[in-house]
Amino acid sequence: MRTLSSQDLNDLLNGACILGSGGGGPLTIGAEMIKDILKISNTVQLAEPSEIDGSAQMAVSAYVGSPDASNSADLDFAVGARAFDILADYQKTTLSYVLPGEVGAGNSLAPMTVAVRKGIPVVDAAGARRAIPHFLQCTYASNKIPIEPMVVASATTQVVLSQMPNTLAEPISRGAIQGVFNDITAVAFWSMTGAVMNAAAVPNTTSYAIGLGAALRMALASGDDPVKTVVDYLGGLVLFQGTISDSGSSTKGTVDYGTVTMTNPSGELVTIFNQNENLIAWSNKKDHPLAMGPDLLCYLTTTGQVFSNADFAMLPKNAQVALIGVPSIPAMRSPFIIQQFLKALAVTGYAGNYVPIEKLHPAALAARAC
């Protein structure tokens, strides 16, 4: 069991925002969650997955919906614990741990708003070591863990969804979130035992994000290059550096569909397509994508400022931004998860196969390996 300090929470916020690949919740919401957590407790307990009893019961707590909507919503972070309690009551069980669904500035911290209210630990594991736009793009789904029962709740309203296959959970729950909960709210789902979690989840996701945030903080304090520090930590490469010249999105079914355009003085133009999270990037100077999900497309300014697709308003004018590509971990490259990403990529107009970033940039990543 590791005790997280306020410094750890802030390192988590920054590291998880980078790993969120443009999604995972706005940086601003994550910062508000930290304030909420510290009002209740000055520490959070983070449990090592391998030390959790196999019979212990747990579930995922997250906020699901449009990141753009979350920026304009007055979110009540007590709602996460309410959804969690409703799920436990529905199943007539005691949930002794809370799990993250993904890694992101919002959804790495959301389970902690539940943990401090319930007096239980957060598990240092998740269904992905990045943020994902759709439920089935995670290892919980690829390992066929039932997503239901699912509780969608606000402070005054709750919906319990049960007896539905994983394949229908997203359209049904997002329909409820859009129609009843104004495009964003707390959800409790993916119930499992410690044994199932250890077989299916990606371990040490929270501590990995904390380490990334700490590395960035120390680089800034010592005057080191923040982009190089982050790239080295992640084992990735800089795909492009320039300014964000344009961005736009529209919310459909509680998902923000958008494009981001980056340019540099040489005339290269890079277009990033996202569904909450960045999915694929193209350059007008290349005849192939720069990278695509499940590999990561992460942002960082050259001065070390982190941000998501919902945080562009906070960037200084003409900020220099590095687009960082990162190979996904093997668990996120299972045939099942790749197929789910290809379905999302098809919405952007991409009809090809998944090409790992190592094949798109063999020389650069081979040099890093040496």
Buried (B, 14 or more C-beta within 10 A) or exposed (E): EBEBEEEBBBBBBBBBBBBBBBBBBBBBBBBBBBEBBBEBEEBBBBBBBEEBEEEBBBBBBBBBBBBBBBBEBEBBBBBBBBBBBBBBEBBEEEBBBBBBBBBBBBBBBBBBBBBBBBEBBBBBBBBBBBBBBBBBBBBBBBBEBBBBBBBBBBEEEBBBBEEBEBEEBBEBBBEBBBEEBBBBBBBBBBBBBBEBBBEBBBBBBBBBBBBBBBBBBEBBEEEBEBBEBBBEBBEBBBBBBBBBEEBEBEBEBBBBBBEBBBBBEEEBBBBBBBBBBBBBBBBEEEEEBBBBBBBBBBBBBBEBBBBBBBBBEEBEEEBBBBBBBBBBBEBBBBEEBBEBBBEBBEBBEBEEEBEBBBEBBEEBBEEBEE
